[in-house]
Amino acid sequence: QVQLVESGGGLVQPGGSLRLSCAASGIYFRFTTMAWYRQAPGKQRDLVARIHTSGITTYSDSVKGRFTITRDNAKSTVYLQMNNLEPADTADYYCNAVTMNGADYWGKGTLVTVSP
């Protein structure tokens, strides 16, 4: 059974930092593309960052230069380091895994709130 468990969300002031973690199980992690998405209230779920098995990363324009996605294959965990947070970054953040055969899995999400 595949499980993606996010952690690290919370309340932070503008300009602050948080690091999200997503621990994966039930998949061949090192062969799986991992990503973070976010969904603000009343809005669609959007890609934040993706890291391929090669280590190549992509980011949405809104987070480039502020967020960094990394992966630790030994721990089957993907991270999202978020710096210089803005109120517009407030959202539920979801971990996503896409396996080599195209299977798509989601975590339950972790809430990030950026507020004074």
C-alpha positions as CSV (number, residue, x, y, z in Angstrom):
1,Q,0.0,0.0,0.0
2,V,1.4,3.4,-1.0
3,Q,1.5,6.1,1.6
4,L,2.7,9.6,1.3
5,V,2.8,11.4,4.7
6,E,3.5,15.2,4.8
7,S,4.7,17.1,7.8
8,G,6.2,20.4,8.6
9,G,3.3,22.8,8.0
10,G,2.2,25.5,10.4
11,L,1.9,29.2,11.0
12,V,4.7,31.5,10.1
13,Q,5.2,35.2,9.7
14,P,5.9,36.8,6.4
15,G,9.6,36.5,5.6
16,G,9.9,33.4,7.6
17,S,10.8,29.8,6.6
18,L,9.4,26.4,6.8
19,R,10.6,23.0,5.6
20,L,8.0,20.4,4.5
21,S,8.8,16.7,4.5
22,C,7.0,13.9,2.7
23,A,7.8,10.4,3.7
24,A,6.9,7.8,1.1
25,S,6.4,4.0,1.5
26,G,5.1,1.3,-0.8
27,I,6.9,2.6,-3.9
28,Y,10.3,2.3,-5.5
29,F,11.2,5.8,-4.3
30,R,14.4,6.3,-6.3
31,F,12.6,5.5,-9.5
32,T,9.7,7.9,-8.7
33,T,9.2,11.5,-9.7
34,M,8.2,13.5,-6.7
35,A,6.5,16.9,-6.5
36,W,4.8,19.4,-4.3
37,Y,1.5,21.0,-5.2
38,R,-0.5,23.5,-3.3
39,Q,-4.2,24.6,-3.1
40,A,-5.4,27.8,-1.6
41,P,-9.1,28.2,-0.6
42,G,-11.3,28.5,-3.6
43,K,-8.5,27.9,-6.0
44,Q,-7.2,25.0,-8.1
45,R,-4.4,22.8,-7.1
46,D,-1.2,24.0,-8.7
47,L,2.3,22.6,-9.1
48,V,4.9,24.2,-6.8
49,A,8.0,22.1,-7.5
50,R,9.0,18.8,-9.0
51,I,12.1,16.7,-8.7
52,H,12.8,13.9,-11.2
53,T,14.7,10.7,-10.5
54,S,17.8,12.3,-12.1
55,G,17.6,15.2,-9.6
56,I,16.5,17.7,-12.2
57,T,14.1,20.2,-10.6
58,T,11.4,22.5,-11.9
59,Y,9.6,25.3,-10.1
60,S,6.6,27.5,-10.6
61,D,7.5,31.1,-11.4
62,S,5.9,32.3,-8.1
63,V,8.4,30.3,-5.9
64,K,11.6,30.4,-8.0
65,G,14.5,31.6,-5.9
66,R,12.6,31.1,-2.6
67,F,11.7,27.4,-2.5
68,T,14.0,24.4,-2.9
69,I,12.9,20.8,-3.5
70,T,15.3,18.0,-2.6
71,R,15.1,14.3,-2.2
72,D,16.8,11.7,0.0
73,N,16.5,8.4,-1.7
74,A,17.9,6.5,1.3
75,K,15.1,7.9,3.5
76,S,12.4,7.8,0.7
77,T,11.7,11.4,1.6
78,V,11.2,14.5,-0.4
79,Y,11.6,18.0,1.1
80,L,10.4,21.5,0.3
81,Q,12.5,24.2,1.9
82,M,10.4,27.4,1.8
83,N,12.2,30.7,2.5
84,N,11.0,34.3,2.4
85,L,7.4,33.2,2.7
86,E,4.6,35.5,1.7
87,P,0.9,35.6,2.6
88,A,0.2,34.4,-1.0
89,D,2.0,31.2,-0.1
90,T,-0.8,30.3,2.3
91,A,-2.3,27.0,1.2
92,D,-2.6,23.3,1.7
93,Y,0.5,21.7,0.4
94,Y,0.3,18.2,-1.1
95,C,3.0,15.6,-1.9
96,N,2.7,13.8,-5.2
97,A,4.4,10.8,-6.6
98,V,4.4,9.5,-10.1
99,T,5.9,6.1,-10.6
100,M,7.7,4.7,-13.7
101,N,4.5,3.0,-14.9
102,G,2.5,6.2,-14.5
103,A,0.7,5.5,-11.3
104,D,-0.2,8.8,-9.5
105,Y,-0.4,9.1,-5.7
106,W,-1.2,11.9,-3.3
107,G,-0.7,12.7,0.3
108,K,-3.4,14.2,2.5
109,G,-1.7,17.6,2.7
110,T,-0.3,19.9,5.3
111,L,-1.5,23.4,5.9
112,V,0.9,26.4,5.6
113,T,-0.4,29.7,6.9
114,V,1.7,32.9,6.4
115,S,0.3,35.7,8.5
116,P,1.6,38.5,10.7
